[in-house]
Amino acid sequence: MTASTFQVEHPTLRTAPPKALTGASSLPGAFDHLALTTTVPKEFVHRAAVAEVLLTGWERTDDTRFTVRAQWPRAHSFFTAVEGRHDPLIAAETIRQVGSLLAHAEFGVPLGHHFLMWELNIAVHPEQLHIGAAPASLELDITCPDIKRRGRTLAALRYEAVIRRDGQPLATGSASYSCASPTVYQRLRTPHTHTTTHPRLPLTAPVAPQTVGRTSPTDVVLTPLTTPHHWQLRLDTRHPVLFDHPVDHVPGMVLIEAARQATATVLPHPLLPLSLTSTFHRYAELHTPCIIKATPTPHPTPNPGPHTPVQITGHQNGQPVFHCTVTPTPH
């Protein structure tokens, strides 16, 4: 389980059309035939930094289907290119943002409510991930096959996504989460959020960045342990992307990044995640070591092959936190 929330700076969020652009009043109709692009409100996707908002618009198709638009930059500070291809994990973040957007904008969940993520899955088509001469403009077909309500309030949602680029499928994915009001969330989390009784862990040393497909130690989320294929989750709460805003637990995207990095250490060749399935069982706490373990799927030959799935688990105090299966492909 991983929760997502965002505290807005103002009590209400206005969505009125923007004021006329400078000089527009003297040029009537000048923008009638232009498609002007902006991001969706950052509060809708639980980001503090506008630069981390990937979604640019949406519309409802029917009661359970939506079209969402997104844009991926040619370069990103954390979702870095893999030899000329977009990082597949930016697809996971895009799908995560869709769930928050629809909850607030279409299903009436108030800002300040919390989302408890249970599953997040992606599968990409590597040939569609190439970085072009301009940012990648994307269209997402979203279907919501399982909508649960408590009275008139959204209680849980499962949704499926097809990400298209120039009309061609780039990735598919799905996610599920449940919603909690601030009161319910506080009741669930109070025993774990007192910094005096549960001080956060000090920042631990990273593994060598090149062993996990990274160039900067700042982006490494694994700390070496003496047991092979085991690491302690490294939590740098100052990281501007992984910890975009203050939280009381480990974000799900940090756990997914840990799974990707652990997979990179197990396989003896460069890789690109081809698919990733993740299940979250409970909150990953900031004050307790989380042990990450990687186990390659049994293979008929001594060495894992290029498409050998790797099972990644995370445990705290002997209890499972999450499970992830990463299937790589060489790049």
C-alpha positions in Angstrom: 0.0 0.0 0.0 1.2 3.5 -0.8 -0.7 6.7 -0.1 -0.7 9.8 -2.1 -2.0 13.2 -1.1 -1.3 16.9 -1.5 -2.1 19.8 0.7 -3.2 22.8 -1.4 -2.0 26.3 -0.5 -5.5 27.8 -0.8 -8.9 26.5 0.4 -10.3 26.5 -3.1 -9.1 25.9 -6.6 -10.5 28.1 -9.4 -10.7 26.7 -12.8 -12.1 29.7 -14.7 -10.7 30.4 -18.1 -7.5 32.4 -18.1 -7.5 36.1 -18.8 -6.9 37.2 -22.3 -3.3 37.0 -23.5 -1.4 40.3 -23.7 -2.4 42.1 -26.9 -5.3 39.7 -27.6 -7.9 42.4 -27.2 -6.6 44.3 -30.2 -6.5 41.1 -32.3 -10.0 39.6 -32.2 -10.0 36.0 -33.3 -6.2 35.8 -33.4 -6.2 32.6 -31.4 -9.4 31.0 -32.7 -7.6 28.3 -34.6 -4.6 27.6 -32.3 -4.4 24.7 -29.9 -2.9 26.2 -26.8 -1.4 23.7 -24.4 -0.9 23.8 -20.7 -0.6 21.3 -17.9 -3.5 20.2 -15.7 -3.5 21.8 -12.2 -0.6 20.4 -10.2 -2.9 19.8 -7.3 -4.9 17.4 -9.3 -1.9 15.1 -9.7 -0.4 15.6 -6.3 2.7 17.4 -7.4 4.3 20.5 -5.8 6.4 21.3 -8.8 4.7 22.3 -12.0 7.7 20.9 -13.9 6.7 17.4 -12.7 3.2 17.5 -14.1 3.0 15.3 -17.2 -0.7 15.6 -18.0 -2.0 18.3 -20.3 -5.7 17.7 -20.6 -8.6 15.3 -20.4 -12.2 14.7 -21.5 -14.9 12.2 -20.6 -16.0 9.7 -23.3 -18.7 8.0 -21.3 -19.4 7.0 -17.7 -16.3 4.7 -17.5 -14.0 6.0 -20.2 -11.8 9.0 -20.6 -9.2 10.5 -23.0 -6.2 12.0 -21.3 -3.4 13.9 -23.0 0.2 14.0 -21.8 3.6 15.2 -22.8 7.0 13.8 -22.0 10.0 16.1 -22.2 13.0 15.1 -24.3 15.1 15.2 -21.2 14.1 14.8 -17.5 16.2 15.2 -14.4 15.3 11.8 -13.0 13.5 9.8 -15.7 16.7 9.9 -17.8 17.0 8.6 -21.3 18.2 5.0 -22.0 20.3 5.3 -25.1 17.9 7.5 -26.9 14.7 6.1 -25.5 12.3 7.5 -22.9 12.6 5.8 -19.5 9.7 3.3 -19.2 9.1 4.4 -15.6 7.9 7.8 -16.8 5.0 5.8 -18.2 4.3 4.5 -14.7 4.3 8.0 -13.3 2.0 9.1 -16.1 -0.5 6.4 -15.3 -0.2 7.2 -11.6 -1.1 10.9 -12.3 -4.1 9.8 -14.3 -5.7 8.2 -11.2 -5.3 11.4 -9.1 -6.6 13.6 -12.0 -9.8 11.6 -12.6 -10.5 11.3 -8.9 -10.5 15.0 -8.3 -11.7 16.3 -11.7 -14.3 13.7 -12.6 -15.3 11.7 -9.5 -15.5 14.6 -7.0 -12.9 13.5 -4.5 -12.0 16.7 -2.6 -8.4 18.0 -2.6 -6.6 16.9 0.5 -8.0 13.4 0.5 -5.6 10.5 0.4 -5.2 7.7 -2.2 -3.9 4.3 -1.1 -2.3 2.7 -4.1 -2.6 -1.1 -4.3 -1.4 -1.9 -7.8 0.6 -0.2 -10.6 1.5 -2.1 -13.8 3.0 -1.1 -17.1 4.2 -2.8 -20.3 6.0 -0.8 -23.0 6.7 -1.2 -26.7 10.4 -0.2 -26.8 10.3 0.8 -30.5 7.9 3.6 -29.6 10.1 5.0 -26.9 12.6 6.8 -29.1 13.3 10.4 -28.2 12.4 12.6 -31.2 13.2 16.2 -32.2 10.3 17.5 -30.0 8.6 16.4 -26.7 6.5 13.3 -27.1 2.8 14.2 -27.3 0.7 11.3 -26.0 -3.0 10.3 -25.8 -4.2 7.9 -23.2 -7.3 5.8 -23.5 -8.6 5.2 -20.0 -11.2 2.7 -19.0 -12.5 2.3 -15.5 -13.9 -1.2 -15.1 -14.2 -1.1 -11.4 -15.6 2.0 -9.7 -16.6 1.6 -6.0 -18.6 4.3 -4.2 -19.6 4.8 -0.6 -22.8 6.6 -1.0 -22.0 9.3 -3.5 -18.3 9.4 -2.7 -15.6 7.5 -4.6 -14.2 4.8 -2.3 -12.0 2.9 -4.8 -11.0 2.8 -8.4 -9.4 0.4 -10.8 -8.4 1.8 -14.2 -6.7 0.6 -17.4 -4.7 2.7 -19.8 -3.4 2.5 -23.3 -0.8 5.2 -24.1 -0.6 6.1 -27.8 2.0 8.1 -29.6 1.1 9.3 -33.1 -1.8 6.8 -33.0 0.4 3.9 -32.2 0.4 2.0 -28.9 3.4 3.0 -26.8 2.5 1.3 -23.5 -0.4 -0.3 -21.6 -0.9 -0.2 -17.9 -3.3 -0.4 -15.0 -3.6 0.8 -11.4 -5.9 0.5 -8.5 -6.3 2.6 -5.3 -8.8 3.4 -2.5 -9.6 6.8 -1.1 -9.5 8.0 2.5 -10.6 11.3 4.0 -8.1 13.3 6.1 -9.9 12.1 9.3 -9.7 8.4 8.3 -6.1 8.7 7.1 -5.0 10.4 10.3 -6.6 7.6 12.3 -4.7 5.0 10.3 -1.4 6.8 10.3 -1.1 8.5 13.7 0.9 5.7 15.5 3.5 6.0 12.7 3.9 9.7 12.2 5.2 11.1 15.5 8.8 12.1 14.7 9.7 12.1 18.4 8.9 8.5 18.9 9.7 7.4 15.4 12.6 9.5 14.1 13.4 9.1 10.4 16.3 7.0 9.4 19.6 8.8 8.6 20.6 8.9 5.0 22.6 5.8 4.1 25.4 5.3 1.6 24.4 4.5 -2.0 25.6 1.6 -4.1 27.8 2.6 -7.1 25.5 4.4 -9.5 26.8 2.6 -12.6 25.7 -0.8 -11.1 22.1 0.3 -11.0 21.9 2.2 -14.3 22.4 5.6 -12.8 25.0 8.3 -13.2 24.5 10.3 -10.0 24.6 8.9 -6.5 21.7 11.3 -5.7 19.4 9.1 -7.7 20.4 5.8 -6.1 17.8 4.3 -3.8 19.7 1.2 -2.7 22.3 0.8 0.1 24.6 -2.2 0.0 24.3 -5.1 2.5 26.5 -8.1 3.0 23.9 -10.6 1.9 24.0 -11.1 -1.9 21.0 -9.6 -3.8 19.8 -7.8 -0.7 19.9 -4.0 -0.1 18.5 -1.5 2.3 16.2 1.0 0.8 18.0 4.4 0.7 15.7 7.3 1.5 16.8 10.8 0.6 13.7 12.9 1.5 15.4 15.9 -0.1 15.2 14.4 -3.6 13.2 16.9 -5.7 11.4 14.3 -7.8 11.0 11.1 -5.6 10.0 13.3 -2.7 8.3 16.2 -4.5 6.6 17.3 -1.3 6.6 16.2 2.4 5.1 12.8 3.1 4.8 10.5 6.1 5.7 7.3 4.3 7.7 6.0 1.3 6.0 6.9 -2.0 5.2 4.1 -4.3 7.4 5.4 -7.1 10.4 5.1 -4.8 9.6 1.4 -4.3 9.2 0.9 -8.1 12.5 2.7 -8.7 14.1 0.4 -6.1 12.8 -2.6 -8.1 14.2 -1.3 -11.3 17.6 -0.7 -9.7 17.7 -4.1 -8.0 16.9 -5.7 -11.3 19.8 -3.9 -12.9 22.3 -5.4 -10.4 21.1 -9.0 -11.0 21.3 -9.2 -14.8 24.7 -9.0 -16.3 23.8 -6.8 -19.3 22.3 -3.4 -20.0 18.5 -3.5 -19.7 15.3 -1.6 -20.3 12.2 -2.6 -18.3 9.8 -4.2 -20.8 7.1 -4.7 -18.2 6.6 -4.2 -14.5 3.8 -5.4 -12.2 3.7 -4.1 -8.7 1.5 -4.9 -5.7 1.6 -2.8 -2.5 0.7 -4.6 0.8 1.1 -1.9 3.4 2.8 1.5 4.0 6.6 1.6 3.8 7.6 3.6 6.8 10.4 6.3 6.8 11.7 5.3 10.3 12.3 1.6 9.8 14.8 -0.1 7.4 13.1 -1.6 4.3 15.1 -4.6 3.0 14.9 -5.1 -0.8 15.5 -8.5 -2.2 16.0 -9.5 -5.9 15.4 -13.1 -7.1 15.7 -14.0 -10.8 13.0 -16.4 -12.0 14.4 -19.9 -12.3 16.1 -20.3 -15.7 17.1 -23.5 -17.6 20.6 -22.2 -18.1 23.1 -21.0 -15.4 22.9 -17.4 -16.5 19.7 -15.3 -16.7 18.7 -14.5 -20.2 17.7 -11.1 -21.6 14.0 -11.5 -20.9 14.3 -13.3 -17.5 11.8 -11.8 -15.1 13.2 -10.7 -11.7 11.1 -10.9 -8.5 11.6 -7.9 -6.2 10.3 -7.8 -2.7 10.5 -5.3 0.2 10.1 -6.1 3.8 10.0 -4.1 7.0 10.2 -5.8 10.4 9.7 -9.1 8.7 6.4 -8.0 7.1 6.0 -7.7 3.3 5.6 -4.2 2.0 5.5 -4.7 -1.8 6.2 -7.2 -4.5 7.3 -6.3 -8.0 8.1 -8.4 -11.1 10.3 -6.7 -13.6 10.8 -8.2 -17.1 13.7 -6.6 -18.9 14.8 -6.4 -22.5 18.3 -5.5 -23.7 18.6 -2.0 -25.2 
